Amino acid sequence: MHTFCKANDILISRGYKQETTLFASSCCSDEINRLIDHQMEFWGEHFQLGGLAGYPFVGRTGFSAYQSHMPEHNGKLFILCAAHVGISKAGNLGYCDRPGMDHESKACGSALAAYFQLLSESVHHEMSCSEALAAHDLQQFLITKLVYSRLEEIKQSGIVKELFCDLMQLSCLFQLLLSIYHAVAPFTENPIATLSLVLAEENFKELCAIIPPDFDRSEVAILSGLEVNTHHDADDFFIPLNFTIRHKDGSYENVLPNLLDILQK
């Protein structure tokens, strides 16, 4: 929540106001993702852009609907985009402890289901879109397709260092979390961590892509990253990976360094 408070402070300093900013989220449907509640308490009601694994499945039609609901006078848009991963009390990355359940549960279930399915298949059979529709499982089909496109990187796990080598605090924070929860594999050597970060990256890329190039009604602030689900009696964590302002001319301003400087003080 500390990260969100500081990110909100940055937005407020740039003219974002609670009464004129329309909040949206592209987060996984999983009820365990509690951090979004904090942002809703601050910014008010929100528009849901995401589905399984936090991927913005609503596309440009959904973004068009979202922006059309923005306050007419000095309105601005702010989107929280997040993949998520659990760390159970026993220290298992990719799992969490849910209230009322005696056993650990997968988080993110969609991401892990796709990954384990692909690992178990000696020859990958790519279901067609029509087959996925007939099976009433289109979103999971698309998540599996996305994971398959980067499966070798995920299995090798080195992609973590390649993608986020400039974010030293990311590795340090995750290493701290893993040490607290006694996880077995180090962060940079764990394919589940890589899977989670790859999905966070892909979610952000797709979110930027569903904003039409000619959209010029307002700025769009995007805070994206990875939510780490802990025990239900403890606070969750948010690891910021991108914090950008899309200006009316379509250019992007990176304000993540500003946020990281504040968080490191």
C-alpha positions in Angstrom: 0.0 0.0 0.0 3.0 2.3 0.6 3.8 2.1 -3.1 0.3 3.0 -4.1 0.3 6.0 -1.7 3.5 7.4 -3.2 2.3 6.7 -6.7 -0.9 8.5 -6.0 1.1 11.5 -4.5 3.0 11.8 -7.8 -0.3 11.8 -9.8 -1.8 14.4 -7.5 1.2 16.6 -8.0 0.6 16.4 -11.7 -3.0 17.5 -11.5 -4.8 14.2 -11.1 -7.8 14.8 -8.8 -10.1 12.2 -7.2 -13.2 14.0 -8.6 -11.9 14.2 -12.2 -9.9 11.0 -12.5 -11.5 7.8 -13.7 -9.7 4.7 -12.3 -9.5 1.4 -14.1 -7.8 -1.9 -13.4 -6.4 -4.7 -15.5 -5.8 -7.3 -12.8 -6.6 -10.9 -12.4 -10.2 -11.9 -11.5 -8.9 -13.8 -8.4 -10.5 -12.5 -5.2 -7.2 -12.8 -3.4 -5.9 -9.6 -5.1 -6.8 -7.3 -2.3 -4.5 -4.3 -3.1 -6.9 -3.0 -5.7 -9.3 -2.3 -2.8 -6.9 0.4 -1.6 -6.9 2.2 -4.9 -10.7 2.0 -5.1 -10.9 3.6 -1.6 -8.8 6.4 -2.8 -10.0 7.0 -6.4 -13.5 5.7 -6.2 -15.4 3.3 -8.5 -13.4 1.7 -11.3 -13.7 0.2 -14.7 -12.5 -3.4 -15.1 -10.3 -4.0 -18.1 -8.7 -7.3 -17.1 -9.6 -10.9 -17.0 -7.6 -14.1 -16.2 -3.9 -13.4 -15.2 -4.7 -9.7 -15.4 -4.6 -9.5 -19.2 -6.6 -6.7 -20.7 -9.1 -8.8 -22.6 -11.5 -6.0 -23.1 -9.4 -4.7 -26.0 -10.0 -1.4 -27.8 -13.7 -1.7 -27.5 -13.4 -1.9 -23.7 -10.9 1.0 -23.6 -13.3 3.1 -25.7 -16.1 2.4 -23.3 -13.8 3.3 -20.3 -12.6 6.6 -21.7 -16.1 7.6 -22.7 -17.1 7.5 -19.0 -14.4 10.0 -18.0 -15.5 13.3 -16.5 -15.9 15.8 -19.2 -14.1 18.8 -17.6 -10.3 18.3 -17.1 -10.8 14.5 -16.9 -7.9 12.1 -16.6 -7.5 8.3 -16.8 -5.5 6.2 -14.4 -5.0 2.4 -14.9 -3.5 -0.1 -12.5 -2.2 -3.1 -14.4 -0.9 -6.2 -12.5 -0.1 -9.8 -12.8 0.1 -11.7 -9.5 1.9 -14.5 -7.8 1.4 -16.1 -4.4 3.9 -17.1 -1.7 2.4 -19.5 0.8 3.2 -19.5 4.5 5.3 -22.6 3.8 7.4 -20.7 1.3 6.0 -22.1 -2.0 6.2 -19.6 -4.8 3.1 -19.8 -7.0 0.8 -20.9 -4.1 -1.1 -19.1 -1.4 -3.1 -19.8 1.7 -6.8 -19.0 1.3 -9.2 -18.5 4.1 -11.3 -21.6 4.8 -9.0 -23.9 2.8 -6.8 -26.6 4.5 -4.4 -26.9 1.6 -2.4 -24.4 -0.5 -4.0 -23.0 -3.7 -2.4 -21.9 -6.9 -1.9 -18.2 -7.6 -1.9 -17.2 -10.3 -4.0 -20.3 -11.2 -4.5 -19.4 -14.8 -0.7 -18.8 -15.4 0.3 -22.0 -13.6 -2.3 -24.0 -15.4 -1.0 -22.8 -18.8 2.6 -23.4 -17.8 2.1 -26.9 -16.3 -0.1 -27.9 -19.3 2.7 -26.9 -21.7 5.3 -28.7 -19.7 3.3 -31.9 -19.6 2.8 -32.0 -23.4 5.6 -33.6 -25.4 4.1 -32.1 -28.5 2.1 -28.9 -28.1 -1.3 -29.1 -29.6 -2.5 -25.6 -30.3 -6.2 -25.4 -30.0 -8.0 -23.2 -32.5 -9.9 -20.2 -31.4 -13.2 -21.8 -32.5 -12.4 -24.9 -30.4 -11.6 -22.6 -27.4 -15.0 -20.9 -27.9 -16.7 -24.3 -28.1 -15.0 -25.3 -24.9 -16.2 -22.1 -23.2 -12.6 -21.3 -22.2 -11.4 -18.5 -24.6 -9.4 -16.5 -22.0 -7.4 -19.5 -20.8 -6.7 -20.5 -24.4 -5.2 -17.1 -25.0 -3.2 -17.1 -21.8 -1.8 -20.6 -22.7 -0.9 -19.2 -26.2 0.9 -16.3 -24.7 2.9 -18.5 -22.2 3.8 -20.8 -25.1 5.2 -17.9 -27.1 7.8 -17.4 -24.3 8.0 -20.8 -22.8 11.7 -21.4 -23.4 12.6 -18.0 -21.8 10.4 -19.0 -18.8 12.0 -22.4 -18.4 15.5 -20.9 -18.5 14.6 -18.3 -15.9 17.5 -16.0 -17.0 14.9 -13.7 -18.6 14.4 -12.1 -15.1 17.9 -10.6 -15.1 17.7 -9.6 -18.8 14.3 -7.8 -18.4 14.8 -6.2 -15.0 18.5 -5.8 -14.5 18.1 -2.1 -14.1 15.6 -2.5 -11.3 17.9 -3.8 -8.5 15.3 -3.1 -5.9 13.0 -5.7 -7.6 15.4 -8.6 -7.0 16.2 -7.3 -3.5 12.6 -7.1 -2.6 11.7 -10.5 -3.9 14.7 -12.0 -2.3 13.6 -10.5 1.0 10.1 -11.9 0.5 11.4 -15.3 -0.3 13.7 -15.3 2.7 10.8 -14.3 5.0 8.6 -17.1 3.7 11.5 -19.6 3.4 11.0 -20.3 -0.3 13.3 -22.9 -1.6 14.6 -21.5 -5.0 16.1 -18.0 -5.3 14.0 -15.5 -7.2 16.3 -15.2 -10.2 16.4 -19.0 -10.6 12.7 -19.8 -10.2 10.7 -20.2 -13.4 7.5 -19.4 -11.6 8.9 -15.9 -10.8 9.9 -15.6 -14.4 6.5 -16.7 -15.6 4.9 -14.0 -13.3 7.2 -11.2 -14.5 6.7 -12.2 -18.2 3.0 -12.0 -17.8 3.3 -8.6 -16.0 5.3 -7.4 -19.0 2.9 -8.8 -21.6 -0.1 -7.3 -19.7 1.5 -3.8 -19.8 2.4 -4.1 -23.5 -1.1 -5.1 -24.4 -2.6 -2.4 -22.3 -0.6 0.2 -24.1 -1.6 -1.4 -27.4 -5.4 -1.2 -26.8 -5.1 2.6 -26.4 -5.8 3.9 -30.0 -2.8 5.8 -31.4 -5.0 8.8 -32.1 -6.5 9.0 -28.6 -6.1 12.6 -27.4 -8.9 13.3 -25.0 -6.7 13.1 -21.9 -3.5 11.9 -20.4 -3.5 8.2 -19.3 -1.4 7.2 -16.3 -0.5 3.6 -16.1 1.0 1.9 -13.0 1.9 -1.7 -13.8 3.7 -4.4 -11.9 3.4 -7.6 -9.9 1.2 -8.2 -6.9 2.7 -10.7 -4.4 -0.1 -12.5 -2.5 1.0 -13.4 1.0 -0.8 -15.1 3.9 -4.4 -13.8 4.3 -3.4 -12.4 7.7 -0.5 -10.4 6.3 -0.3 -7.5 3.9 0.3 -8.2 0.2 3.1 -6.4 -1.7 3.2 -4.6 -5.1 6.4 -4.5 -7.1 6.2 -1.6 -9.6 7.7 -2.4 -13.0 6.3 0.5 -15.1 4.9 3.9 -14.2 4.2 5.9 -17.3 2.2 8.9 -18.4 0.8 8.8 -21.9 0.4 12.3 -23.2 -2.3 13.5 -25.6 0.2 13.5 -28.5 0.8 9.8 -27.9 4.2 10.1 -26.3 5.0 8.2 -23.1 6.8 9.8 -20.1 8.5 7.4 -17.8 8.0 8.4 -14.2 9.0 5.2 -12.6 12.4 6.6 -11.6 10.6 9.3 -9.6 8.6 6.7 -7.8 11.6 4.5 -7.1 13.6 7.4 -5.7 10.8 8.2 -3.3 10.4 4.5 -2.2 14.2 4.2 -1.6 14.3 7.2 0.8 
